[in-house]
Each structure stands twice: as structure tokens, then as C-alpha cells.
Amino acid sequence: MAKPEAHNGIKLFETKQIRSVWNEADLKWYFSVADVVEALTDSVNVKDYIKKMRKRDPALEANWGTICPPLELLAPDGKRRKTKCAKNEVLA
């Protein structure tokens, strides 16, 4: 993967920030699943929302690790952490 600093970015959806990272291996942008869910649902507890969503959808649960790989993103506290991310096609 390319240097994270060169290809990390923040995208905006309305007024919400969506963390993103360029994956050099497949030449695609990946977006933080938690940020996208928060922006679309205004959920107070995003982790719980995702957990319930996975529980309701067996196909999503079965493929979670494949369609949402953990990639390193800058966390709100300024540290780099592995975060579940997805490409555009998965989020659509």
C-alpha cells in the first residue's frame, strides 16, 4: 500500500466527515463504515447500530471480514487505528 499520509483523506457528506484511505493494491478508495453509517443514520451508538445490522442480515454477517477489511485510518484522537472500511461498490 502507498504511503498512508499521501493518500488518506476526509470526505464530506453533507456536514459529516467520512474518513477515507486509498488502497494501492486494488486502486480503490475505501471509506470508514462507521463514519458512513453515522452520516446516514444519525445514530448515537454507531457500533451498536452496525452490530444489529449484521445480526439482521446473515449474508452481511457471513461476508463482513471480506467486504469490510480493517485499514489504518486516523482516529478522532489523532492516533492511527485499524478501522473497518468498505469500497464504493459495497456501500452502494
Secondary structure, DSSP 8 states (H G I E B T S, - for coil): ---HHHHEEEEEETTEEEEEEEETTTTEEEEEHHHHHHHHH--S-HHHHHHHHHHH-HHHHHHHHHHS-EEEEE-TTS-EEEEEEEEHHHH-
